[in-house]
């Protein structure tokens, strides 16, 4: 549950403690793996849950026949720059980047569609704006001789 709680970046830091036996054994080896390989006391591993579930199932099936060797194999598979944890974290990071890019593309497409809608209705917008400016705000429309798209407005207070 701690990992699910810490999965959000805005989560408050929680102090983690572990009771350590003085005798060397599987318990201390497991704690070392949690601390140094999984790094559970420093960061959330919630995004790695499928990989971790798979590796823990493998560990469980090998722990009784292999004992301490199964822990060392787990550590060797997961740790380091080429370890499964690093590779999976990089894959997740790339997936998040791609999702962000997809979101940006969708946003850009929606913006382009909105612009296309405005362009399609440009003449109607122009007519409505001219009507509002002329009839409601009392400005006279004055076309320019240089071209049909050039014009100006002049305030016409009318009779008061």
N, C-alpha and C positions, 0 to 999 in steps of 0.2 A: 504494500500500500504506500509506503514511503516514496517509492519510485513514481507511482502514478501521481502523487501529490506534487512532487518536484518536477514533473514533466513540463510544467509551464515555467517560463523564464521569470515570471513575476513572483514565484513562490519564495517564501521565507526560508533561509538556510536552517537546517535542523542539525543539531549536534548528534552524532552517532557514536555509540560506544559498543565495545565487544569485550566479553570476559574471556581471558586467555589463560589456558592451562600452562603450568610450568613444564609439564611433560611434553616432549615433541610427539606429534602423532597426526592422525588424519584431521582432527579438529583444528589444530593450528595451521596445518597445510591448507585446509579449506579457507580459513580466515585470510591467509596470505593471498590466495587466489581471488577472494572477494575484494581485497584491498588493492592488490597490485595489478591484477589482470582485468577484472571487471570494473574496478575503480568505483565501486558502489558508494563509498563514503564521500566522494567528491562530485559525482555527477549522476544524473538519472540514466538508467539503462532501460527505461520503458520502451523505447523505440527498437530495442534489440530483443524483445521478448520471444520472437519466433526462433531466432538463432539460439538464444539461451535455453529455451525449452528443449530444442533438439539436442544441444550439447549436454544438458543435464540428464536427459533420457539415456544418452550414450554413456555418461558417467555412471549412472545407476546400474546399468547392465554390466559394466566392466569393473565396478568397485569391489564386489565380492571376489571374483576370480583373480583380479590383478592387484587389488589393494592400493598401496601408495603409488604404484606405477601408473594407475589410471588417472590419478590427480596430476602427475607430471605430464602425461600425454595431453590432458585437457589444457593445462597451462601452455604447453608447446603449440597446440593447435590455435589457441586464441590470442596469445600475446605477440607483441612485436609489430613492426611495420607491415609485415606480410601476413600477420595473423588474421584469423577470421573476424575478430572484433573490429579491427581497423578497416578491413575491406568492407564490412557491412556498414560501418559508420560513414565511409566515403560514398557508398551506394545510396544510403539514405539521404545524405547531403545533396547528392546530385539529383535525386528524385525530388527533393524540396525545391531545388533551383528550377527544374523543369516544370513543376507545378506553378511556380511563381511566373515563369515565362508564359505558360498557358493562360494564366489569369490576366497577364498584361496583354496578350493577343486578343483575348475575349473582350477586354475593356476597349482596346483600340478598334476592334470590329464594331462594337456597339456605338462608339463615337462616330465612326465613319458612316454607319447606317443612319444615325441621327442627322449628320450633315447632309446625307443624300435626301432624307425626308425634307429637310429645310430647303434644299435646292429645288426639289420637285414642287414645293409650294411657294416658291419665291414670288411669283406674280401675285398670288393671293395675299401674301404678307405685304407686298408693296401697296396693293390697292387698299387694304385695311389700314395700314399706317397712314397713307395719304388721306384717307377719309377721316381718321382720328385727328390728325394734325390740322386738316382744313376745317372740318365741321365742328369739332369739339373744342379744339384749342384756338381756333380762329386765325390760322395762318394761311396766307395766300400762296398757292403753288405757282412758281415762276420758272418755266422751262428756259434753258439756255440755248442760244442759237448754234452753239458749237456741236451739239449732239443731243440725241434723245435721252441719254442716260444722265445728262448733266442738268441739274436744276437746283433751285434754292427756295427757301421759304421766307416770307416776310410777314411779320405780325400785322394783323388788321384788326384794330380794336372795334371797328364798326361804330354804329350809333350807340351812345351810352345814355 
